[in-house]
Amino acid sequence: MKKRVARLTMILGLLLLVLAPAAVQADDHPENIVGTAVISDGSGTNDSVNLSMSGIPQPPDGTRYSLILLSDDGLTSETLGELVGGEEGLVSQTFTSSSDLIANASNLWVVFGPPDLRSYEASIAASGIAHIRHVLIAGAGDDPLKKGYLNGAADQAAVALLHANLALSEANKGNLAGAKLHAEHVVNIIDGTTEDLNGDGQGQNPGDGIGLVTYAAAAGKHAGFAAASVPDSMPITENAVQVQTATANVLAWAADAKTNAGLVQRQTTLSLATLFIEKAAASLGSAINGRDANRNGSVEALTGEAGLTQARWYAQWMATYELSPARLGKLPNVGDSTVPVLPFVATIAGASLLMLGFGLRRRWTTS
């Protein structure tokens, strides 16, 4: 009988140790996601958080929920404000910051208190946020100016469009040589080169020398790196595809603009030169703002539609936080607040029962 009790004690301890990790794993299932927080541009760059949550219980009297973003190491935090709950536990709020929240944070908590106790949490994997930052904040070795690939692409597209419009202005004035000079600028800005295309003995590039196509290609590549590094993150993987679609469109439009700007150099009449300049300018405008190719009233993540403006949105959406109940820290005393800590209690209890079973077995065997 004594041996049977000891054996049952050890079996129960082993069961608890096996079930505890399963309980922790179950907490990661998508059905436990209760909300999202999406970064966007407010008055600055990546400085706005759009929070949506549902089924959130009211905190105990005298306490409140607050939204906190934390640095990668968790040592630096910024409280963005208090949550205002609606009916049926719905929350829909926008918070703003004075800092770049993608550059400076990768963890998000919803806490209640005082004292502030973690209630809901989310984080972006280190490997994923690193590549998202390359796309949006500062690139890797092929971005020596550390603009961030989409920022660099947008800068160079804007400068190229400026010079396409200057070429058009010169053509309208009857100055074919001036039109060819600025058309040369367009090609060199797109490619990051200093080719002497108009034959005046000097190749000029008013851009930064990196090239629109270099930036755009790198943005798509690093969005893919982020998706490959965190394949189980739906926000990263799905939006990375959208970034790649948009940057592929940008590369195609840049190629069209380069071709048409290059054709300007061959023209001997202003009418044909003007036609090719207008085509180059139109392609660069599409690269920046996208194009409603199917005329359904919106620019979507489709081949031939999304441009750099949309690519930026998709890249920001890659940094979406998916909130779930926190494993550590108390939940509000509403409903079953023990669920997040049960796996840890089970682990401790399992280990204790297993040790007790071994002890009883040894004691009763030697007695």
N, C-alpha and C positions, 0 to 999 in steps of 0.2 A: 504493500500500500504506500509506504514512504517513497519507494523508488518511483512509483507511478505519479505521485504528486510532484516529485522533482522533475520527472520527464515532462509532464504537462506544463509546468512552470517554464521550462526551457523552450518548449514548442511555442507557447504563447509569446514569449519574448522574441523568438525568431520571426514569428508572424508580424509582430508590430514593427520590427526593424525592416522587414521586407515591404510592408504596406506604407510606411512613412514616406520613403522616396516617391512612391506612386502618387501619394496625396500631393506632394510638392509638384510633381510633374503635371497633375491634373489642374493645378492652379494656373498653368501656362496656356491652357487651351483657349482658343479664340472666343468661346462663349463666355469667358470671364472678363473680356474686355468691356469696360463700361463707358469709355469715352475716348476722344482723340484731342490732341492739341497740335495745331498746324501753324508753322511759322510763315509770316509774310512780311512784305514791306509796308510800314506805316508811314510816318514822317521821315524815317531814315531807312537804313538797309537791314533787313532781317530783324526788325525791332518790334514786331507785333505778334501776339499769340492769340489764335482763335480757338477757344476751348468749348467743346461740346460734350456733355455727359448726361446720362440718363439713369434713373433708378437710384439716385443718391439720397440716402436717409438724412433727415435733419440732424445736425449735431446736437449734443446735449445743451440744455439751457446755459447761457452764459459763455458759450464757445462759438467759434466760427471756423469755416474752412478757409484756407489760404492757398494760393498757388505759388510754388517756389521752383525756380530753375537753378540747377547746380552745375558746377564745372565738372570736367571729366573725372577729376580725383575726388570730387565731393567736398573739397575744402573751401570753395568759394560759392556763395549762394546769393540769389537775388529774389526777394519777395515781391511779386508783381501785383498783388492785391487780394482782396477777399472775394469769395464766390457768393453770388446771390442766387439761391435756389428758387426754382419756380414750382409749379404744380407737378405732382407725381415725380418729384426728384429730378426734374430737368434743369440743366444748366447750359446756357449759351451766352458766352461773354467774350469780349476782346480785351486783352491786356496789352499795354505798351511799355517799352523800356527805352532807356537812353543808350543801350549797348546792342551790339550785334549778337543775337541769341543763338545763332548757329555757330559762330566763331567761339563763343565763350561758354557754351553749355551743351551737355549731352544727357542730363538726367532731369527728371521732372517729378515733383512730389505735390500731392494735395494733402495738407496737414490740417488738423483741428486742435484747438486748445484755447487758452493756455492750460498746461504746457503744450507746445506744438508736438503732436504725435502723428506720425506718418499714417495716412489712411489709404491713399491710392498712389501708385507710382508707375513710372515708365522710364525707359532709357533707350538710347541708340547705341548699338554695338560700336566699340572703338574702331574696328576696321571699316565699318560702314561710314561713320561720321568723318573719318579721315579723308575718304575719297569725295564725300559730299562737300567738304571744305575745299578740296582741290578745285571742284567745279565752280563753287560760289565765292570762295574767300581768297585763297592763294594757292596757285598750282604747284606742281612738283618741279623737276629739273628743266622741263621744257617750257616753263613760265618764269624766265629769269627776272622779270619785273614784278613777280608775285602779285599779279592783278586778280587771279582767279580766272579760269578759262572762259566762262561765260561773260564775265566783266570785260576781259580782253577782247573777246569776239565782238561784243556790243560796241566797245570803244572804236575798234578798227572799222566796223561796218558803218558807224556814224561818220567817221572821217572820210571813208571812201565815198559815201553818198554826198558829203559836202563837196568833194572835188568833182564828182559827176555833175552836180548842179553848177559848179563854177565853170566846168567845160561847156555846159549848155548855155550859160550866160555869155561866155566868150563867143560861142557860135552865133547866138542871137545878135551880137554886136558886129558880126561879120569878120571876126578874128579867128580864122581857121588854125593858125599856129598856136594861139592861146588855148583853143579847144583841145588840140592834140597834146599840149603840155599837161593839162589837167587829166586827160584820159590816161596818159602815162602814169600819173600819180595814182589813179584808181587801180591799175593793174599791180603796181608795186605795193600798194597798201594791202591788197588782197593776198598777195603771195609773200609779203615780207622781204621783197627784193629791191634792188636799185638798178634795174635795167634801163638802158638808154633807148627807149622805144621811138622817140620822135626825132632822133638823129641830131640833137643839138650838142652832143659831146658830153653830156652829163646826165646820169640816171638819178632821178630824185624820188624820195619817198617821205612824204610828210607824216607818215604813221610812225608807230613805235619800232618798226623793223622786225616784228615777230610774224605778223601776218594774220589776217582774218581766218584763213583756212587752217592754219596751225592751231589757233585757239579753239575753233569750232570742232575740229577733229579730236582734240584732246578732251574736250568737255564730254563728248559722246563716249570716248574710251574710258574715262574715269567714272562715268556713271555706270558703265558695265562692270568695272572693277568693284564698285560698291555693291552691286547686285550679286556678283559672284562671291563676295566675302561674307554676305549675310543672306543666303538663299532662302531662309525661312521668314524673312521680313517682307510682308506683302507691300507696305508703303514703299520700301526701297526698290524691290524687284519690279513692281508694276510701273512706278514712275520713272525708273531708269530707262525702261523701254520707250517711254514718251520723250525723254530727253534725247535718246538716240535717234528717234524718228525726226524730231525737230532739228537736230544738228545735221542730220543727213540732208534735210531740205535746205538748210543754210549753205552747205557745201555745194549743192546743185545750183542754187541761185548765185552763189559767188562765182562759180565756173561760168555761168551765163554772162554775168556782169563783166568778168575778165575777157571773155571772147568778144563781146560787143565793144568794150573799151579798146581792145586791141585792133579791131576793125576800123576804128576811127583813124588810126595812123595811115591807112592805105587810101583814104579818101582825098579827092581833089576838089570836091564841091561841098559847100556848107550844108546843103539839103540832106545828103546821105550821111555826113558826119553827125548832123543833128539827130537823125533817125537812130543811129547806133548809140549815141549818148543817152537818148531817152530810154532805150531798152536797158542799158546798163543801170540807169538810175532806178527804173522800175524793179529790176531784179534785186538791187540793194535794199529798196524799200520793203520788198517782201521778206528778205533775209532778216530785217529788223523786226517787222510787225506781223509777219505771217500773211497769209492770203486765204480768203474764203473761196477756195477753188470750186466747191460744189454749191455755192450760193445758197446755203441754208441759214444764213444769218449769224454764223459763228465760225471762229477759227479753231479747229480741233487738232488733236494729235494724230493727224493723217499725213500720209505722203503728199507733198505738194501744198500743205496748209500751214502747219505750225512753224514759227520762226524763233528768233532769239528771245523775244518777249515771253512767248509761251514756254520755251525751254527753261527759262528762269523759274517760272511758276512750278513746273514739274520737278525741278531740282530742289526747290524749297519743300515741296510735298514729300520728297524722299526723306526729309527730316521730320516726318510726322511721328508724334508720340502716341502710342496706344496704351491707355491707362487701364490698369487692373487693380484689384484689392491688394494692398501691401501685405507682404508676409511678416514684416517686422513692425512693431508698434501697434497700439490698440486701435480698434475701429470704434466708431461711436456706439454707445450702448443702445442700439436700435437693431432689432433682428438678432441674428446669430453672430455675435462678434468673436466667437471662439474659432471660427473656421480657419483663419490664416495661421493660427498658432498650433492647431492640432497636429500637424506633421512633426513639429519640434517636440511637443509633449509626447507623442507616440514614440519618437526615437529614444528619448530619455527613459520612458517607461519600459520599452523593449530591452534596452541595454540593462536596466536594473533587474528586470525579471530573469534575463538570461544569466546574469551573475548570481542571482539568488538561487536559481535552479542548480547551477554548478556547485554552489556552496552546500545546498541541502544534500545533493547527491554524494558529495565527498564526505560530508559529516555522517550521513546515515550508512554509507558503505564502510567506513572505518569504525563505526560504533558497534 
